[in-house]
Amino acid sequence: MKPTRRAVLAASTAGLLGVAGCLGGDGPEGGDGSGTPEERSIDTAAYDTTVVDGVEVPLAPIEDAYYWYQRQEARFADARGQTQYDAAHIEGAVHSQARNAGGEDDPTDDWPMDQRIVCYCGCPHHLSSIRASQLIAEGYESVYVIDEGFFEWRDRGYPLAGDDVESVP
């Protein structure tokens, strides 16, 4: 695994090199109790894309994002505001708001540069595309956006966490 952005910065100033772990917690159990899905091939090169500030951002269908979630093959970053994140977010996702990208204590700083990252928002992919483009520009190699957005994830009954996961905006 490649070093994280924060580890590279630390190594350059302190002679240290570290690597972050994988998606926190025990991980998903398939969402519906069915367990981890069998491995399948996904052609990410066929994804639609959007361009933000000159950076091409791939839009992953929600089925693929959920597949990666079930298999613990991606980290998830919520690009919405703190209040929205606190109310409801994808279980295991971190808050990494697009407008505050690169700010102090952004949880993505500890993530390996070669690990798959899936960003999302509710619009369905305005803020998440901005955040994804920022991560790609920083050197992250495998960054995607959930094409259908957070509310489709919620509507499908996929795993959520937060203070008010039942509310509908």
GIBEL-V178540 format. One record per pair of residues at least 24 apart in sequence whose C-alpha atoms are under 8 Angstrom apart, sorted by the first residue. I is the first residue (numbers start at 1). J is the second residue. Records with the same first field share a line. If there is no record, write none. Layout:
I: J + J
This chain:
1: 112 + 114
2: 112 + 113 + 114
3: 112 + 113
4: 109 + 110 + 111 + 112 + 113
5: 109 + 110 + 111 + 112 + 113
6: 109 + 110
7: 110
19: 110 + 111 + 112
20: 110 + 111 + 112
21: 111
22: 75
23: 72 + 74 + 75 + 92
24: 92
25: 92
27: 70 + 72 + 92
28: 69 + 70 + 71 + 72 + 159
29: 70
30: 70 + 71
31: 70 + 158 + 159
35: 70
36: 70 + 71
37: 67 + 70 + 71
50: 129
52: 129 + 130 + 133
53: 133
55: 133 + 136 + 137
56: 133
57: 129 + 132 + 133 + 143 + 144 + 145
58: 143 + 144 + 145
59: 144 + 145 + 146 + 147
60: 144 + 145 + 146 + 147
61: 146 + 147 + 148
62: 146 + 147 + 148 + 149 + 152 + 153
65: 118 + 146
66: 158
73: 116
74: 115 + 116 + 117 + 118
75: 115 + 116 + 117 + 118
76: 117 + 118 + 119 + 120
77: 108 + 117 + 118 + 119 + 120
78: 119 + 120 + 121 + 128
79: 119 + 120 + 121 + 127 + 128 + 131
80: 120 + 121 + 122 + 127 + 128
85: 162
86: 162 + 163 + 164
87: 162 + 163 + 164 + 165
88: 160 + 161 + 162 + 163 + 164 + 165
89: 150 + 160 + 161 + 162 + 165
90: 150 + 153 + 158 + 159 + 160 + 161
91: 159 + 160 + 161
92: 161
96: 131
97: 131
98: 127 + 128 + 130 + 131
99: 131
101: 131 + 134
112: 140
113: 139 + 140 + 141
114: 140 + 141 + 142
115: 140 + 141 + 142
116: 141 + 142 + 143 + 144
117: 142 + 143 + 144
118: 143 + 144 + 145 + 146
119: 143 + 144 + 145 + 146
120: 145 + 146 + 149 + 150
121: 149 + 150
122: 149 + 150 + 151
123: 149
124: 148 + 149 + 150 + 151
125: 149
